[in-house]
Amino acid sequence: MFDVPPRRLGAFAAAAVASALALTACSAGSLGSSDEGGKTAISLLVDNAEATVKTAEQVVGDFTAKNPDITVKVETRPQGTEGDNIVKTRLSTGDMSDVFIYNSGSLFQALKPEQNLVALDDQSYVGQLDANFKTTVTAGGKVYGAPFGTFMGGAVLYNRKVYERLGLQVPKTWSEFMANNAKIKADGKAAPVIQTYQETWTSQLFILGDFHNVSAADSAFAEKYTKNQAKYATTPAALEGFAHLQEVFDAGYLNKDFASAKYEDGQRMIALGEGAHYPMLTAAVANIAINNPDKVNDVGLFALPGTDAATNGLTVWAPGGAYIPASTSGAKLEAARKLLAFIASPDGCTSQAKASPPTGPFAVKGCELPADVPQSIKDMQPYIDREGGSSLALEFLSPVKGPSLEQICVEVGSGIRKAPDGAALYDRDVEKQAQQLGLPGW
Amino acid sequence: MTTIRARRRSPYPSWFYLPAALVYGVLFLVPTFASFYFSLTRWTIFDSHFIGFENFVNFFREPALVSGLTNTLIYAVVTSGLKVVLGLLLAVLLTSQIIGRGYLRSVVFFPVLVSTIGVGLTFTVLMNPERGLINESLAAIGVQGPGWLTDPDLALLSVALVDVWKGVGLATLIYIAGIVSIPQEYFEAARVDGAGATASFFRIVLPLARPATVTVVILSLIGGLRSFDLIWAMTRGGPGFTSDVIASVIYKQYQAGFYGLSTAGNVILFLVVTAVILPLYWFLTRKEVEL
C-alpha cells in the first residue's frame, strides 16, 4: 500500500512550502540586518595570527569610535595555504566578507583582482601610499589595497645575550655566519640555528630572505625568472639559498627538535636564548612582544648573509592589504571604503602601532614609528636608510611562486634531499604555477 | 513466474525511479564524465582551455606522485593486512568464553566511532618525539624512542599503525559476525574427531570465515587506497613529501589552484582503485564459489 491519501499529500506540500518559506525568511533576515537601527554592519576577515587579530580589533575599535553608525565584525581564517584556499573559494563564490586582509604581491595577483575586487583609485589616500607598496597591490594599472600592517624584514633574528656572552660580531658573509655557529655550538648552551619544520612555511627564509643577495648578484633576476629565462637550479646566486639550508643541517647546527618544533617554539627559543639564530620574518617579533615582553629587546636582527659583505642587504616584505571584494555593495560598500580610508590614514597607523609593535616602517606617508619599537625593528632601519641596502622579496616582483617551496625546504633542510635536486624540483613546481597563471614564455 | 513478476512490478510505476535517477545523474554521473573532460583542460572557476594530455604528463612527472603511489600501496597493504590478522585474532578471542566479553567488544570497537581528525591530532601529540607520552614512557624504561612522525622512514608506518588502531574494531566486528554464524555442529564434530583448538581454527574458522575476510580485505584496501584525512591530520604528507599518498598529492594540487592537474590526478586515482579492486574482488569471490 503505497497510496498516500490526497489529504496527506496536501499536508506534505504545505509543510514543504512552509519550511522553504522559513528558510528564505531566515536568510533574508540575516542579510537584511545591515540596516537595523540605521547602523551599517560590515565584516572584516583576517588571519588568525595573534598579532593580526589584536591589531584588527584595535583598528576596528578606533574606527567605530569615530564612525558610530558603522559596526564591524572581525572574522578569522587559518593562515598558510589553507587560508589561501578559503579566500580564493569565498571570492569565486561571491561569499566573501565585506573587507578582507590578505597578502600583497604574487598571492594578491592570484586572486584575479580585476574580476574579484573593487578598485580604489578614486580614493584620496592612494596618493599617500608608499610607491613600493602600491606596486604590490596594483593589477592592470589599478590600485586595489590599503596597507594593513607595516613592512616586514625577512632576516636572521639573533639572541643578543648569546652574542654578548661569546663576544661575537654580527656576520656580513655566510662564512662569518658559519664561524659564529661553530663557536655557539662549541659553547653548547644554545642551538646555533633554530628551525621549526612542524610548521612548514617557516622553513623558507633561507631562500626567500636571501633574495636581496640574489638580486645584488643579478639585478634582472626577477624579470628573467618571470619570463622563464632564469632558474633557481642554474643561477649560482639563487642556488646558494638551498645550499645554505643544507649546510646548517649537515653541520649539525639545528635545534634538536627541529622536525617537531612549531613557530611558537622558535619564537620562545630565540627570545630566551635557547637558540642563537632564527631565520624568520620580523612578524615574529610582534608575537614575541606579546608572549615574552621582557625579552623582546634581547632579540636583534641582521640580514641573511651572502657571499659578498659589500652588497649584503635586507629583503623586505610589503605589508598585506585590506581589500574590498566585488560582492560588497550599497551601504556596506560605503562603510567598507571608510574603513579602508581609516586604515590608510596616520590615525590608522597609530591605532595599529598601539595594538602590537610594528614589524618595520609603515607604507603610508606621514606615519611615524613609535619611539619604543623593539630592538630588532630598530636594526632594520640602517639597511632601509642605506642606498641599495634593501630590496623587495621576489614574491612582490614576480607573480611566480611555487606552492611546494615549503615542503622542498623541509626536505633539503632535514637531509632528505640534496640542495641542487631541491632547487631543480622547485623550478618544476614554479613551472606549473606559471602555466596555471597563463604567463607568456612557459 | 509471470504472476510473481507482475506482482513485483505493480507497486512501483517506472516514474518512481525518476527522482533517484535524477539525483544519481546530476550528482554522480554528470560530474564523473565532466571530470574526465576537465582533466584534459587547464581550468579555473571562470574559464578553461583544452590542453590535451598535458596534465597527465605533468602529473606523472611529479616526483611526489611516484613516491605517493608507492606510499599509497604500502599504506593500503600494511593497514589492510594488519586489520585482517589482528581483526581475526581479536574476533577469535572475543567469541571465546572470556570474562567481560561484551565490555571488551565495545572497547575494541570504540575507536571506530571517534572522529578521524580527532584521533590524528591526539596521536600527533602522543607521538611528539621530545614531549610526547609515547617517547616519555619509553624513556622511563630506558629506551630512546624514534621520531615517529618526523623520521622520514617511519612517518608513513606510524600513521598506518594509528589507522589500524582506529579501524581494527570494524574488522573485528565483521569477523565476529562471520565466526558466530559458523554452525556449532562443525566444532562439536571436530572435537569428537580429536581436533584441538589450533586445528579447528585452521580447518573450520579460517575457511568458513572467508566471506568475512573478503569483506574486510576489500573494505580496508579501498579505505587504504583513498586514505587522506588521517595522513593530513598527522603529517600533511611530511616531513617534506615522504608520507604523501595519491590523495594528499591531489589535495595539494587543488590547494595550489592547479585544478586541471588535480582533476587529472583524481581520474588516475579512480583508475587505480578500479584496477586494484575489480580483479581482487573477482578473484576472492570466485574462490568462494569454488569452495
Chai-1 contact restraints between the chains, C-beta under 6 A:
chainA,res_idxA,chainB,res_idxB,connection_type,confidence,min_distance_angstrom,max_distance_angstrom,comment,restraint_id
A,F2,B,P11,contact,1.0,0.0,6.0,A-B,restraint_1
A,T81,B,Q255,contact,1.0,0.0,6.0,A-B,restraint_2
A,N85,B,Q255,contact,1.0,0.0,6.0,A-B,restraint_3
A,S92,B,I45,contact,1.0,0.0,6.0,A-B,restraint_4
A,D257,B,E130,contact,1.0,0.0,6.0,A-B,restraint_5
A,A259,B,G147,contact,1.0,0.0,6.0,A-B,restraint_6
A,A259,B,T150,contact,1.0,0.0,6.0,A-B,restraint_7
A,A259,B,P239,contact,1.0,0.0,6.0,A-B,restraint_8
A,S260,B,N128,contact,1.0,0.0,6.0,A-B,restraint_9
A,S260,B,P129,contact,1.0,0.0,6.0,A-B,restraint_10
A,S260,B,T150,contact,1.0,0.0,6.0,A-B,restraint_11
A,P403,B,A256,contact,1.0,0.0,6.0,A-B,restraint_12
A,Q407,B,G240,contact,1.0,0.0,6.0,A-B,restraint_13
A,Q407,B,F241,contact,1.0,0.0,6.0,A-B,restraint_14
A,V410,B,P239,contact,1.0,0.0,6.0,A-B,restraint_15
A,V410,B,G240,contact,1.0,0.0,6.0,A-B,restraint_16
A,E411,B,G240,contact,1.0,0.0,6.0,A-B,restraint_17
A,S414,B,P239,contact,1.0,0.0,6.0,A-B,restraint_18
A,I416,B,P152,contact,1.0,0.0,6.0,A-B,restraint_19
A,I416,B,G240,contact,1.0,0.0,6.0,A-B,restraint_20
A,K432,B,F258,contact,1.0,0.0,6.0,A-B,restraint_21
A,Q436,B,G257,contact,1.0,0.0,6.0,A-B,restraint_22
A,Q436,B,F258,contact,1.0,0.0,6.0,A-B,restraint_23
